[in-house]
Amino acid sequence: MNFSEMIQQAKEEYNSLYQNEELVILIGSATCGNSAGASIVSSTIQEELEKHNINYKIVEVGCIGLCYAEPIVTIIKPGSPAIFYGNITPDMAVELVDSYIINNDPLLDYALGTFEDGGIDKIPHIFDIPVLKPQVRMILRNCGFIDPKNILHYIANEGYSGFVNALGMKPQQVIQTIKKSGLRGRGGAGFPTWQKWQFCLDSAEKTKYIICNADEGDPGAFMNRSLLESDPHSALEGLLIAAYATGAKAGYIYCRAEYPLALERLKHAIMQMREFRLLGDNILDSGFSFDIEIKEGAGAFVCGEETALIASIEGRRGMPRTRPPFPSTSGLFGKPTVINNVETLASVSLIMQKSPHEFAEYGTRQSKGTKTFSLVGKVKKTGLIEVPLGTTLREVIYDIGGGIQNDGDFKAVQIGGPSGGCLPESFIDTPIDYDSLNLAGAIMGSGGLVVMDQNTCMVDVARYFLEFTQKESCGKCVPCRLGTKQMLDILVDITEGKGKPNDINLLVELAEAIKLASLCGLGQTAPNPVLTTIRFFKDEYGAHIQERMCPSLLCRELISYIVLPDKCQSCMLCLKSCPVDAIIGGKKQIHVIDQTKCIKCGTCFEVCSEKFAAVEKVSKTKGKNEKLDDEKIDK
């Protein structure tokens, strides 16, 4: 079968989903959907349809990005537009079958949107809903709409046409095309993609390698995982194009073992590529040969660094080495190696399928194209998003994310993961691009956005991220191994009310030394969350050190829980829920919390807040005055 025949077969199969004579149901079955109960919803729908002898086809698709609305079910009835339904439970699934599929009542209250303009009154087009309307879906264009396990669905949507286009060009022409697009590496550093490829192509070595870095490890980041689960061929096609442009004959995908679904779909996709002669010897009779091997990482964050990743593939402990030489001239097994991350390679596929000019229409002068982000934290609509580079933080958080949960106040956003920085409310109109973020003291990173509200303790945030990087340090260089440990010890002391007047200056001094002297990017960027929180939230550090209090009432050692006598209803809810029997009182007595026993778990606060709000969280200096005398306990 030649490529033209593949396209014809693919379009016939894919179009049958949307121009069908049979009921088709799409189930969002990436990790987010599965975690929310998509498999139970799917089996419930199947049982109901079979009970009523209805012919149907269920297709497991990937993540459309609306994580807050999972599980998402899309129903396509013959002759009717596709309708997307969100937050579907098994009971709602039964109702959908009975009301819409059987009795033609579309249950508009459950609907997110439709796939056709004007198809059904009162239901907007899915891309006109507030969370999707500001987005530009280029990398994520197939996610949530195709079956990631079916290569024909990808081919029907211009898949592998970019690779075929590349085969019609010389390698240098392919590199020039990527250069014209302005594509910069999406792994965080933003190095020009074409330049990496050029270094490798120019090498006189005959053996060369190409590696897809899928070792996404930032807390709160899931862009690469979602893309591999939803559209694996987009990255695989990019890998093929990169190999052809650089002269590589072998490639590796380095993916962490904690991504079992992504790995499963990658393995299946590679098997399909071999079946369609898109891998192996003499691909599509072009004379170009290439094959891919998957290497499962053990979850070490440091293996996201290029030289540590290479060491892991070679079977050695994942530790970075000094550079130069750079991997593009001396990498895997000492041979020239190009390493691009998942989103970079998916962008390559898009550029070669469309044109470099179409890609460069979006973004800024120095940061071209779009970028995917995982939007998490204290935001109303969490999920996977894609926006043009240069979009402001305000647009992302409020226009797409819907604002802060419970209509709270925005306080800060951590961008770039543990290597990034915390930007306060005064930076909310900062454009999200490589240069603007660097000027603000943060970095793009792989694309994690963690939004924080007014109740967040920024000292504790710095401690959390530094604890992560300190644990993930490989230990090879002293500044990172010992310096981050010393910084962490100081931060722990501050959050426990043991801070000293000179601690802030000491933290800054240590941070600058670690950034300068560390061997790899992990140590060089690990102090960023500390430096940015000191820069923008120095008053919170002062409160912890000088007043021994946490303004956000989050640091456990600096807070207490007390019972307000005028609100206590003697219901004994708090007493019964306390895991350490720290609450005293009876049915007709005001309850009192014994501060010597209290472990600050907050259970009493949670169980009482819904009914009476008689338990209050206060700074420790206030709570320690609570006495256990009989006069106070008796009503």
C-alpha positions as CSV (number, residue, x, y, z in Angstrom):
1,M,0.0,0.0,0.0
2,N,1.5,3.4,-1.0
3,F,0.9,6.6,1.0
4,S,-1.9,7.8,-1.3
5,E,-3.8,4.5,-0.7
6,M,-3.2,4.9,3.1
7,I,-4.8,8.4,3.0
8,Q,-7.8,7.1,1.1
9,Q,-8.4,4.3,3.5
10,A,-7.8,6.5,6.5
11,K,-10.3,9.2,5.4
12,E,-13.0,6.6,4.8
13,E,-12.6,5.2,8.3
14,Y,-12.3,8.5,10.1
15,N,-15.2,10.2,8.2
16,S,-17.4,7.3,9.2
17,L,-17.3,8.7,12.8
18,Y,-18.9,12.0,11.8
19,Q,-20.9,11.0,8.7
20,N,-22.3,7.9,10.2
21,E,-25.4,5.7,9.9
22,E,-24.6,4.2,13.3
23,L,-24.5,5.7,16.8
24,V,-21.0,6.7,17.7
25,I,-19.9,7.5,21.3
26,L,-16.5,9.1,22.0
27,I,-15.1,8.5,25.6
28,G,-12.2,10.6,26.8
29,S,-9.8,7.9,28.0
30,A,-6.5,9.6,28.8
31,T,-5.2,9.4,32.4
32,C,-7.4,12.3,33.5
33,G,-10.6,10.8,32.1
34,N,-9.8,7.3,33.4
35,S,-9.0,8.7,36.9
36,A,-12.4,10.5,36.9
37,G,-14.2,7.2,36.1
38,A,-14.4,7.1,32.3
39,S,-14.1,3.3,32.2
40,I,-17.1,2.8,34.5
41,V,-19.1,5.3,32.5
42,S,-18.2,3.5,29.3
43,S,-19.2,0.1,30.6
44,T,-22.5,1.6,31.9
45,I,-23.3,3.1,28.5
46,Q,-22.5,-0.2,26.8
47,E,-24.7,-2.2,29.1
48,E,-27.7,0.2,28.6
49,L,-27.3,0.2,24.8
50,E,-27.2,-3.6,24.7
51,K,-30.2,-3.8,27.0
52,H,-32.2,-1.9,24.4
53,N,-30.6,-3.7,21.4
54,I,-29.1,-0.5,19.9
55,N,-26.2,-0.8,17.5
56,Y,-23.3,1.4,18.5
57,K,-19.6,2.1,18.2
58,I,-17.6,3.3,21.2
59,V,-14.3,5.0,20.5
60,E,-11.8,5.8,23.2
61,V,-10.2,9.2,22.4
62,G,-7.6,11.2,24.3
63,C,-7.7,14.3,26.4
64,I,-9.5,17.4,24.9
65,G,-7.9,19.4,27.8
66,L,-11.0,20.0,29.9
67,C,-9.7,18.2,33.0
68,Y,-12.2,19.9,35.2
69,A,-15.1,18.4,33.2
70,E,-13.9,14.8,33.0
71,P,-15.3,12.2,32.3
72,I,-16.3,13.7,28.9
73,V,-18.6,11.7,26.7
74,T,-19.4,12.8,23.1
75,I,-22.6,11.4,21.5
76,I,-22.9,11.4,17.7
77,K,-26.4,10.2,16.6
78,P,-27.0,9.5,12.9
79,G,-27.9,12.8,11.2
80,S,-27.2,14.8,14.3
81,P,-24.2,16.9,15.4
82,A,-21.8,15.7,18.0
83,I,-22.7,16.8,21.5
84,F,-20.1,16.9,24.2
85,Y,-21.2,16.1,27.8
86,G,-19.1,16.8,30.9
87,N,-18.7,15.4,34.4
88,I,-20.7,12.3,33.5
89,T,-21.4,9.8,36.3
90,P,-22.8,6.3,35.7
91,D,-26.3,7.5,36.7
92,M,-26.1,10.4,34.2
93,A,-24.9,7.9,31.6
94,V,-28.0,5.8,32.0
95,E,-30.1,9.0,31.8
96,L,-28.3,10.1,28.6
97,V,-29.1,6.7,26.9
98,D,-32.7,6.9,28.0
99,S,-33.4,10.6,27.4
100,Y,-31.3,11.4,24.4
101,I,-30.3,8.3,22.5
102,I,-33.8,6.7,22.8
103,N,-36.2,9.6,23.3
104,N,-34.2,12.4,21.5
105,D,-34.1,14.8,24.5
106,P,-30.5,16.1,24.4
107,L,-30.4,17.0,28.2
108,L,-28.9,20.5,27.6
109,D,-28.0,20.9,31.3
110,Y,-25.3,18.3,30.9
111,A,-24.0,19.6,27.6
112,L,-20.7,21.4,27.2
113,G,-21.0,22.1,23.5
114,T,-21.7,20.8,20.0
115,F,-19.4,20.2,17.1
116,E,-21.5,22.0,14.5
117,D,-22.6,25.6,14.3
118,G,-26.3,26.0,14.8
119,G,-26.8,22.2,15.1
120,I,-28.9,22.5,18.3
121,D,-30.4,25.6,19.9
122,K,-28.9,26.8,23.1
123,I,-25.7,24.7,22.8
124,P,-22.6,26.6,21.7
125,H,-20.0,25.2,19.4
126,I,-17.4,23.4,21.6
127,F,-14.7,25.8,20.6
128,D,-16.9,28.8,21.5
129,I,-17.1,27.9,25.2
130,P,-15.1,30.3,27.4
131,V,-12.3,27.9,28.3
132,L,-11.6,27.0,24.6
133,K,-12.4,30.1,22.7
134,P,-9.2,32.0,23.6
135,Q,-7.0,29.0,22.7
136,V,-5.3,28.2,19.5
137,R,-5.1,24.5,19.1
138,M,-2.3,23.5,16.8
139,I,-0.3,20.9,18.7
140,L,-3.5,19.7,20.4
141,R,-5.6,19.8,17.3
142,N,-6.3,16.0,17.3
143,C,-6.5,15.5,21.0
144,G,-10.0,14.4,22.1
145,F,-11.1,13.8,18.5
146,I,-9.2,10.8,17.2
147,D,-8.5,7.3,18.5
148,P,-4.9,7.4,19.6
149,K,-4.6,3.7,19.0
150,N,-5.7,4.0,15.3
151,I,-3.0,5.2,13.0
152,L,-5.6,5.7,10.2
153,H,-7.3,8.5,12.3
154,Y,-4.0,10.3,12.4
155,I,-3.3,9.9,8.7
156,A,-6.8,11.1,7.9
157,N,-5.9,14.4,9.6
158,E,-2.8,15.0,7.5
159,G,-0.7,12.7,9.7
160,Y,2.7,11.7,8.2
161,S,2.2,14.0,5.3
162,G,4.8,16.2,6.9
163,F,7.3,13.3,6.8
164,V,6.4,12.6,3.2
165,N,7.0,16.3,2.4
166,A,10.4,16.1,4.1
167,L,11.3,13.1,2.0
168,G,10.9,15.2,-1.1
169,M,13.5,17.7,0.2
170,K,17.2,17.5,1.0
171,P,18.0,17.4,4.8
172,Q,19.4,20.9,4.7
173,Q,16.2,22.1,3.2
174,V,14.2,20.5,6.0
175,I,16.5,22.3,8.6
176,Q,16.0,25.6,6.8
177,T,12.2,25.1,6.9
178,I,12.4,24.6,10.7
179,K,14.6,27.7,10.9
180,K,12.0,29.8,9.0
181,S,9.3,28.7,11.5
182,G,11.3,30.1,14.5
183,L,10.7,27.0,16.5
184,R,12.5,27.0,19.8
185,G,12.9,23.9,22.1
186,R,9.7,23.4,24.2
187,G,11.6,21.6,27.0
188,G,12.4,24.8,28.8
189,A,15.6,26.3,27.6
190,G,14.2,27.6,24.3
191,F,17.3,26.7,22.2
192,P,16.6,27.1,18.5
193,T,15.6,23.6,17.2
194,W,17.2,24.0,13.8
195,Q,20.6,24.9,15.3
196,K,20.8,21.6,17.2
197,W,19.9,19.7,14.0
198,Q,22.5,21.7,12.0
199,F,25.3,20.8,14.5
200,C,24.4,17.1,14.2
201,L,24.1,17.2,10.4
202,D,27.5,18.9,10.0
203,S,29.2,16.2,12.0
204,A,31.5,13.9,9.9
205,E,30.4,10.9,12.1
206,K,28.3,8.4,10.1
207,T,26.5,7.0,13.2
208,K,24.0,9.5,14.7
209,Y,21.1,9.3,17.1
210,I,17.9,11.2,17.7
211,I,16.2,11.1,21.2
212,C,12.7,12.1,22.2
213,N,12.8,13.3,25.8
214,A,9.5,12.3,27.4
215,D,10.8,12.4,30.9
216,E,8.4,15.0,32.2
217,G,8.8,15.3,35.9
218,D,7.7,18.7,37.1
219,P,5.1,18.6,39.9
220,G,1.8,19.7,38.3
221,A,3.0,19.2,34.7
222,F,1.3,16.7,32.3
223,M,1.6,18.3,28.8
224,N,3.8,15.6,27.3
225,R,1.9,12.8,29.0
226,S,-1.4,14.0,27.7
227,L,0.0,14.4,24.1
228,L,1.5,11.0,24.0
229,E,-1.8,9.4,25.4
230,S,-4.0,11.4,23.0
231,D,-1.9,11.8,19.8
232,P,1.3,9.7,19.9
233,H,1.9,9.7,16.2
234,S,2.4,13.5,16.2
235,A,5.6,13.1,18.2
236,L,6.7,10.0,16.3
237,E,6.3,11.7,13.0
238,G,8.5,14.6,14.3
239,L,11.0,12.0,15.4
240,L,11.1,10.6,11.8
241,I,11.5,14.1,10.3
242,A,14.3,15.0,12.7
243,A,16.1,11.7,12.0
244,Y,15.9,12.3,8.2
245,A,17.1,15.9,8.6
246,T,20.1,15.0,10.8
247,G,21.1,11.7,9.2
248,A,20.2,9.5,12.2
249,K,19.4,5.9,11.6
250,A,18.3,5.0,15.2
251,G,16.1,6.8,17.7
252,Y,15.1,6.5,21.3
253,I,12.1,7.6,23.3
254,Y,13.0,8.1,26.9
255,C,9.7,8.0,28.9
256,R,9.3,7.6,32.6
257,A,7.8,4.3,33.8
258,E,5.2,6.3,35.8
259,Y,3.4,7.0,32.5
260,P,2.0,3.5,31.8
261,L,-0.8,4.6,29.5
262,A,1.6,6.8,27.5
263,L,4.0,3.9,27.1
264,E,1.3,1.5,26.1
265,R,0.0,3.9,23.4
266,L,3.6,4.6,22.2
267,K,4.4,0.9,21.9
268,H,1.1,0.3,20.0
269,A,1.8,3.3,17.7
270,I,5.3,2.1,16.9
271,M,3.9,-1.4,16.0
272,Q,1.4,0.3,13.7
273,M,4.2,2.3,12.1
274,R,6.0,-0.9,11.2
275,E,2.9,-2.4,9.7
276,F,2.5,0.6,7.5
277,R,6.2,0.6,6.5
278,L,6.8,3.9,8.3
279,L,9.7,2.4,10.3
280,G,12.5,0.0,9.3
281,D,14.5,-0.4,6.1
282,N,13.8,1.7,3.0
283,I,10.7,3.5,4.5
284,L,8.1,4.1,1.8
285,D,10.7,3.1,-0.8
286,S,12.6,6.3,-0.1
287,G,16.0,4.8,0.6
288,F,15.7,6.2,4.2
289,S,15.9,3.7,7.0
290,F,15.2,4.4,10.7
291,D,13.9,2.6,13.8
292,I,12.8,3.5,17.3
293,E,13.4,2.0,20.7
294,I,11.7,2.9,23.9
295,K,13.7,3.3,27.1
296,E,11.7,3.5,30.3
297,G,13.2,5.8,32.9
298,A,12.9,5.1,36.6
299,G,11.5,8.5,37.5
300,A,14.7,10.5,38.3
301,F,13.9,14.1,37.7
302,V,17.6,14.8,36.9
303,C,17.3,12.5,33.9
304,G,15.4,15.3,32.1
305,E,18.8,16.9,31.7
306,E,20.3,15.8,28.4
307,T,23.6,14.3,29.5
308,A,22.0,12.5,32.5
309,L,19.3,11.1,30.1
310,I,22.0,9.8,27.8
311,A,23.8,8.1,30.7
312,S,20.6,6.4,31.7
313,I,20.0,5.1,28.1
314,E,23.6,3.8,28.1
315,G,22.9,1.8,31.2
316,R,24.7,4.0,33.6
317,R,23.5,6.0,36.6
318,G,21.6,9.1,35.4
319,M,24.1,11.8,36.3
320,P,25.0,14.8,34.2
321,R,28.5,15.5,32.9
322,T,30.3,18.7,32.1
323,R,29.7,20.4,28.7
324,P,31.3,20.8,26.2
325,P,31.3,18.5,24.3
326,F,27.6,19.0,23.7
327,P,25.4,16.0,22.8
328,S,24.9,17.3,19.2
329,T,28.6,16.6,18.6
330,S,29.3,13.8,21.2
331,G,26.2,12.3,22.8
332,L,24.8,8.8,23.0
333,F,27.6,6.2,22.9
334,G,29.9,9.1,22.0
335,K,28.1,9.8,18.7
336,P,26.3,13.0,17.6
337,T,22.9,13.1,19.2
338,V,19.9,15.4,18.9
339,I,17.5,15.5,21.9
340,N,14.1,17.2,21.5
341,N,11.2,16.9,23.8
342,V,7.7,15.6,22.9
343,E,6.1,19.0,22.2
344,T,9.1,20.2,20.1
345,L,8.8,17.1,17.8
346,A,5.0,17.5,17.6
347,S,5.6,21.1,16.5
348,V,8.0,19.8,13.8
349,S,5.3,17.5,12.4
350,L,2.9,20.4,12.3
351,I,5.4,22.7,10.5
352,M,6.2,20.1,7.9
353,Q,2.5,19.3,7.3
354,K,1.4,23.0,7.0
355,S,4.2,25.5,6.5
356,P,6.7,27.4,8.6
357,H,4.8,30.7,7.9
358,E,1.6,29.3,9.2
359,F,3.3,28.3,12.4
360,A,5.1,31.6,12.8
361,E,1.9,33.6,12.4
362,Y,1.4,33.1,16.1
363,G,3.6,34.1,19.0
364,T,6.0,37.1,19.3
365,R,9.1,38.2,17.3
366,Q,11.5,36.0,19.4
367,S,9.0,33.3,20.5
368,K,7.1,31.9,17.6
369,G,4.1,29.5,17.6
370,T,1.9,28.2,20.3
371,K,2.7,26.5,23.6
372,T,0.9,23.9,25.7
373,F,0.5,24.4,29.5
374,S,-1.0,22.4,32.3
375,L,-3.1,24.9,34.3
376,V,-3.5,23.7,37.8
377,G,-3.9,24.9,41.4
378,K,-6.4,27.4,42.7
379,V,-8.1,28.0,39.4
380,K,-11.7,27.2,38.6
381,K,-11.1,25.3,35.3
382,T,-8.0,23.2,35.4
383,G,-6.7,21.4,32.4
384,L,-4.4,21.2,29.4
385,I,-4.4,24.4,27.3
386,E,-2.6,25.7,24.2
387,V,-2.1,29.4,23.6
388,P,0.1,31.6,21.3
389,L,3.3,32.6,22.9
390,G,2.9,36.2,24.2
391,T,-0.5,35.5,25.7
392,T,-0.5,37.2,29.2
393,L,-0.9,35.4,32.5
394,R,-4.1,37.3,33.1
395,E,-5.7,35.9,29.9
396,V,-4.7,32.4,30.8
397,I,-5.8,32.5,34.5
398,Y,-9.0,34.5,34.0
399,D,-10.2,34.1,30.4
400,I,-9.3,30.4,30.1
401,G,-9.1,29.3,33.7
402,G,-12.2,31.1,34.8
403,G,-10.5,32.9,37.6
404,I,-9.6,31.9,41.2
405,Q,-11.6,29.2,43.0
406,N,-14.4,30.4,45.3
407,D,-13.9,33.9,43.7
408,G,-10.8,34.4,45.8
409,D,-7.9,36.7,45.1
410,F,-5.0,35.8,42.9
411,K,-1.7,35.8,44.8
412,A,1.0,34.2,42.6
413,V,1.7,31.7,39.9
414,Q,4.6,29.3,39.9
415,I,5.7,28.9,36.2
416,G,8.3,26.6,35.0
417,G,8.0,23.9,37.7
418,P,10.6,23.5,40.5
419,S,13.1,25.3,38.2
420,G,10.9,28.3,37.6
421,G,9.8,31.2,39.8
422,C,6.8,32.6,41.6
423,L,5.4,35.7,40.0
424,P,3.0,37.9,42.1
425,E,-0.2,39.8,41.1
426,S,1.8,42.8,39.9
427,F,3.2,40.5,37.0
428,I,-0.2,39.2,35.9
429,D,0.0,41.1,32.6
430,T,3.4,39.6,31.8
431,P,3.4,37.9,28.3
432,I,4.2,34.2,28.5
433,D,7.2,34.0,26.2
434,Y,10.9,33.1,26.8
435,D,12.3,36.6,27.1
436,S,9.6,38.2,29.1
437,L,9.6,35.4,31.7
438,N,13.4,35.5,32.0
439,L,13.2,39.3,32.7
440,A,10.7,38.6,35.4
441,G,13.0,36.1,37.1
442,A,11.1,33.0,36.0
443,I,11.5,30.6,33.0
444,M,9.2,28.9,30.6
445,G,10.2,25.4,31.7
446,S,8.2,22.6,30.1
447,G,4.9,24.5,30.7
448,G,3.5,23.9,34.2
449,L,1.4,26.7,35.6
450,V,0.5,26.4,39.3
451,V,-2.0,29.1,40.4
452,M,-2.1,30.2,44.0
453,D,-4.7,32.2,45.9
454,Q,-4.6,34.6,49.0
455,N,-4.5,31.6,51.4
456,T,-1.2,30.3,50.1
457,C,2.0,30.6,52.2
458,M,4.8,31.6,49.9
459,V,7.5,30.5,52.3
460,D,6.0,27.0,52.4
461,V,5.7,27.0,48.6
462,A,9.5,27.7,48.4
463,R,10.1,25.0,50.9
464,Y,8.0,22.5,48.9
465,F,9.7,23.1,45.6
466,L,13.2,23.2,47.1
467,E,12.5,19.9,49.0
468,F,11.5,18.3,45.6
469,T,14.7,19.4,43.8
470,Q,16.9,18.6,46.8
471,K,15.6,15.0,46.9
472,E,16.0,14.8,43.1
473,S,19.6,16.0,43.1
474,C,21.9,13.3,41.8
475,G,24.5,14.3,44.3
476,K,27.4,14.5,41.8
477,C,28.3,18.1,42.5
478,V,28.8,19.6,46.0
479,P,27.0,22.9,45.5
480,C,23.7,21.2,44.5
481,R,24.0,18.2,46.9
482,L,24.9,20.2,50.0
483,G,23.9,23.7,49.1
484,T,20.2,22.8,48.5
485,K,20.2,20.8,51.7
486,Q,21.4,23.7,53.7
487,M,18.9,26.0,52.1
488,L,16.1,23.5,52.8
489,D,17.1,23.2,56.5
490,I,16.9,27.0,56.8
491,L,13.5,27.1,55.1
492,V,12.2,24.3,57.4
493,D,13.4,26.3,60.4
494,I,11.6,29.4,59.2
495,T,8.3,27.5,58.7
496,E,8.7,26.0,62.2
497,G,9.2,29.3,63.9
498,K,12.9,28.8,64.4
499,G,14.2,31.3,61.9
500,K,17.0,33.7,62.6
501,P,17.3,37.4,61.6
502,N,20.1,36.7,59.1
503,D,18.4,33.7,57.4
504,I,17.1,35.7,54.4
505,N,20.5,37.1,53.5
506,L,22.0,33.6,54.0
507,L,19.4,32.1,51.7
508,V,20.2,34.6,49.0
509,E,23.9,34.1,49.3
510,L,23.6,30.3,49.1
511,A,21.2,30.5,46.2
512,E,23.5,32.7,44.1
513,A,26.5,30.4,44.8
514,I,24.5,27.3,43.9
515,K,23.3,28.8,40.7
516,L,26.8,29.7,39.7
517,A,28.6,26.6,40.7
518,S,26.2,23.7,40.0
519,L,27.1,21.3,37.2
520,C,23.7,21.0,35.5
521,G,20.4,22.8,35.0
522,L,18.8,21.2,38.1
523,G,21.2,22.9,40.5
524,Q,21.5,26.0,38.5
525,T,17.7,26.6,38.7
526,A,16.8,25.0,42.0
527,P,17.1,28.2,44.0
528,N,14.6,30.1,41.6
529,P,11.5,29.6,43.7
530,V,13.3,30.7,46.8
531,L,14.8,33.8,45.2
532,T,11.5,34.9,43.6
533,T,9.5,34.4,46.8
534,I,12.1,36.4,48.8
535,R,12.0,39.1,46.1
536,F,8.3,39.4,45.9
537,F,7.0,38.2,49.3
538,K,9.8,39.2,51.7
539,D,7.2,40.5,54.2
540,E,6.0,36.9,54.7
541,Y,9.5,35.7,55.5
542,G,9.8,38.6,58.0
543,A,6.5,37.5,59.7
544,H,7.7,34.0,60.0
545,I,11.1,35.0,61.4
546,Q,10.4,38.1,63.5
547,E,6.8,37.4,64.7
548,R,6.9,33.6,64.7
549,M,3.6,33.6,62.7
550,C,2.4,32.4,59.3
551,P,0.1,35.1,57.8
552,S,-1.7,32.4,55.7
553,L,-2.1,30.2,58.7
554,L,-0.7,27.2,56.9
555,C,2.7,26.4,58.5
556,R,1.7,23.7,61.1
557,E,4.1,24.6,63.8
558,L,3.0,28.2,63.8
559,I,-0.8,27.7,64.1
560,S,-3.3,26.4,66.6
561,Y,-6.9,25.3,66.5
562,I,-9.2,26.7,69.2
563,V,-12.9,26.3,69.9
564,L,-15.0,29.5,70.1
565,P,-17.1,29.2,73.2
566,D,-19.9,31.4,71.9
567,K,-20.3,29.2,68.8
568,C,-19.8,25.8,70.2
569,Q,-23.0,23.7,70.1
570,S,-21.6,20.8,72.2
571,C,-22.5,18.5,69.3
572,M,-19.3,16.4,69.8
573,L,-18.6,16.2,66.1
574,C,-15.0,17.5,66.6
575,L,-14.5,15.4,69.6
576,K,-15.4,12.2,67.8
577,S,-13.3,13.0,64.8
578,C,-10.1,13.9,66.6
579,P,-7.6,11.1,65.9
580,V,-5.5,11.8,69.1
581,D,-8.3,12.5,71.6
582,A,-7.1,16.1,72.1
583,I,-10.6,17.5,72.5
584,I,-12.3,17.6,75.9
585,G,-16.0,18.2,76.6
586,G,-19.3,16.4,76.8
587,K,-22.8,16.8,75.4
588,K,-23.6,19.8,77.6
589,Q,-20.1,21.2,77.8
590,I,-18.2,23.7,75.7
591,H,-15.4,21.8,74.0
592,V,-11.7,22.7,74.5
593,I,-8.7,21.6,72.5
594,D,-5.7,20.4,74.5
595,Q,-2.8,22.1,72.7
596,T,-0.3,19.7,74.2
597,K,-1.9,16.8,72.4
598,C,-3.2,18.5,69.2
599,I,-1.2,17.4,66.0
600,K,-2.7,20.3,63.9
601,C,-4.4,17.8,61.4
602,G,-7.3,20.2,61.0
603,T,-10.0,17.5,61.1
604,C,-12.0,19.3,63.8
605,F,-11.9,22.5,61.7
606,E,-13.2,20.7,58.6
607,V,-16.1,18.8,60.3
608,C,-17.3,21.9,62.2
609,S,-16.9,24.5,59.5
610,E,-19.9,23.2,57.5
611,K,-22.3,23.5,60.3
612,F,-21.3,25.8,63.1
613,A,-17.8,27.2,62.3
614,A,-17.0,27.0,66.0
615,V,-13.4,25.8,65.5
616,E,-11.0,28.5,64.4
617,K,-7.5,28.3,63.0
618,V,-5.3,31.0,64.6
619,S,-1.6,31.9,65.0
620,K,0.1,29.8,67.7
621,T,0.6,32.8,70.0
622,K,-3.2,33.2,70.3
623,G,-3.9,29.5,70.6
624,K,-1.4,28.7,73.3
625,N,-3.4,30.7,75.8
626,E,-6.2,28.2,75.6
627,K,-6.6,26.7,79.1
628,L,-8.3,23.5,80.2
629,D,-10.1,24.6,83.3
630,D,-13.5,23.2,84.4
631,E,-15.0,26.6,84.6
632,K,-14.6,27.1,80.8
633,I,-15.6,23.6,79.9
634,D,-19.0,23.6,81.8
635,K,-21.8,25.6,80.2
